[in-house]
């Protein structure tokens, strides 16, 4: 028999913080991160482990016997985030709906309750699994009691028995965990321990003296400072052991029948999940007939524990296809509504449809294609809707000539500038039609973009919006072509009759959503942002993606060989420094070499699983400690460059035109910045020489020039505008070097006396403060003492006092309205701005300062892109905008057009918005991106 005991609060907190940067928020504004994470944890546990018995333990309200003994117990812990506090009653409702026993005993923590039940259950021949990330539970492990411990960052979980606990923490018995915690203390619970005694020292002492009591009786055998510390803190050490001891005699009985796994209350589960908008979970938990998807299956065999328990703990938006749960969703489906979806497959019918379309002022359309890449996919069909509940599907033949004939019939509609075109991710459809020589024209309305402006951090796929706003369950693509895998069909393999309802429904639903979303856009005052910036940009991005950019494949191949050679040399140097060979790509082995073998630091950071932290940030801070650190960082950088770009880019070249066609995403980042994929151009490393070589591989078309223009210090200029700080405004208006001017004012010297080091520090402060950098962060980045970093920040705010006022005002406005805005009215919602939890609130406060700046910069470059695109068309230029990366635009310039392009680009970039200081754009040209930049 298997009994699982879950430490509720430990798992709930872990689930909540997994989403801290991208919280799950329902359409009602409810933060459901903790609830969603907890339910996923529970579901994966039930499915993978199939426990015969289960219970969830909660800490009681008020204090425990430890608080009574020690008022500072857990006193350092921050206030529980409001979203967690609001989630607890709902999680308890869900547990109740699962018919799982909940345990809560006054004066005793969940640890004590779980410890007591575990020991009692063990005597009744149970295998007991204590599910928690807390190491304290190690003291309870035995032959039949295990820790079921989630790994850090959702990378699976570990099952630790007594032997594993002893090996992991270098103990002779599990109960020594109590002595270990008593000596080294536990910051998470505010257990003081012995000052100056860390894990390694504590382990060595226990290896020799076994227990704290025996150690303290033999301090005479110990020398130096350690002896003094042990003797001076004797009472504190003994008391710390008391605090660290999990009580196993809590006044609670273990009646195994009460813990037995039972059938869930399907109706209650469904009601709760519908309210929480957990659409993807309904079919996972419930079958279509309403019965449990994972019925109780009693087993007494000890099953292998494997799999990734936290695979579902992903930020919202990462999964755009809710699982199919039609038939039990409680939502309407196509069979429930009146509709007229017609197949239009005869030429006369098509001609009549075109005639009707041309009479409309607005029409929704969608394309069905053979794939996801619009630059190479072929049309399978087109659907149209201009009246809700009615739609038409036009199949397109596989034969290219016949396909072109069908598409040509609809050219008058697509290219009619007076008819508004409505779609979901309509950029895809525009590019598809470009493949057939069709240039879509007219006002656009994209439901995905409209929803993004209204709710930037929610999902924006049509299925989600249909469920949320229309209470309607769409036909899912898997129902037509099957689930992903080798047996999945291509749309071309289906008959038009099979596709008709699916395609017509898409056009119809988008039309219905448009009616709702455009009213919301107007209510929120987002018309200018949508109609004058985002929607015109769709045409610009479609043209950029379709045009693509050439790559010098041969140069990348040569560079790949060069980097591979450099990697081999660095690898040999690393092995020489380590005096052994190891896997440099393994974080675990790197940690063991640096901290166990070379001991480059006394107290290395560890993850919650006990593995050494070897992140780039950590290693950068240790670079001066040993030559091997810099070499490992260099190796990692080159390896990433090689795999992510040098070797990957040639694989993305289209066979159609031998160009790379990156895909720009308008609805991903909450700030309004564009992101890109296949390849991700935004992350190309440009500061190092090796990264610059990547730019060299992006080349102009034959006979053309590569032209590049980027904004100079646009975010600082926006800060000057928003803060109206006179010193910063004056520096920009007088044309001074802003970083040198900042250094001169901070150090109170003439600008001519500013050294390169002073300018570097001022530059870091200039950009860092926009992102809410702390004294500690600035000290780390500049490798200077914290005192100097504090003086630098204090000097900065003394120099630019209005900047500090702006930052305080932004936070105050966010607290009042729960959002901040860009200069064009783009909203960044900050529901955690009033949280009593300092970590959560601090993240929101930094966004309150930075989002208006970064978002305004994003809006401004979009305005410039729209205007440049229009000017190119008006002047009938052959030159094309081909790349956008942050504050930079890149162009393929046709022969004889360079002067005209340069004039247009600089004019439009510098006049895109009227700031209190001038916008400045720097430019250059050459044969490739590197030369131009």
Secondary structure, DSSP 8 states (H G I E B T S, - for coil): -EEEEEEHHHHHHHHHHHTSSS--B-TTS-B-HHHHHHHHHHHHHHHHH--SEEEEE---SS-BHHHHH-TTTTTTS----HHHHHHHHHHHHHHHHTT-EEE--TB--HHHHHHHHHHHHHHTT-EEEEE-S-GGGGGG--SSEEEEEE-GGG--EEEE-HHHHHHHHT-SSTTHHHHHHHHH-BTTTTB---TT--HHHHHHHHHHH-SHHHHHHTGGG--HHHHHHHHHTHHHHHHHHHHH---S--S----GGGGB-----HHHHHHHHHHHT-HHHHHHHB-TTSSBSS------S-----S-TTTT---TTS--S----TTTSSSB-GGGS--EEEE--SHHHHHHHHHHHTT-SEEEEEEEESSS-TTT--EEEEEEEEETTEEEEEE--SSHHHHHHHHHHTHHHHT-TTSEEEESSHHHHHHHHHTTT----S-EEEHHHHHHHH-TTS---HHHHIIIII-B----HHHHH-SSSTT---GGGS-HHHHHHHHHHHHHHHHHHHHHHHHHHHHTT-HIIIIIIIHHHHHHHHHHHHH-EEE-HHHHHHHHHHHHHHHHHHHHHHHHHHTS---TT-HHHHHIIIIIIS--SSS--B-TTS-B---HHHHHHTGGG-HHHHHHHHHHHHHHHIIIIITTGGGGB-TTTSEE--EEESSS-TTS--EEESS-GGG---SSHHHHHHHHTEE--TT-EEEEEEESSHHHHHHHHHH--HHHHHHHHTT--HHHHHHHHHHTS-GGG--HHHHHHHHHHHHHHHTT--HHHHHHHHT--HHHHHHHHHHHHHH-HHHHHHHHHHHHHHHHHSEEE-TT--EEE-TTTT-SSHHHHHHHHHHHHHHHHHHHHHHHHHHHHHHHHHHHHHTT---EEEEEETTEEEEEE-TT-HHHHHHHHHHHHHTSS--SS---EEEEEESBHHHH-
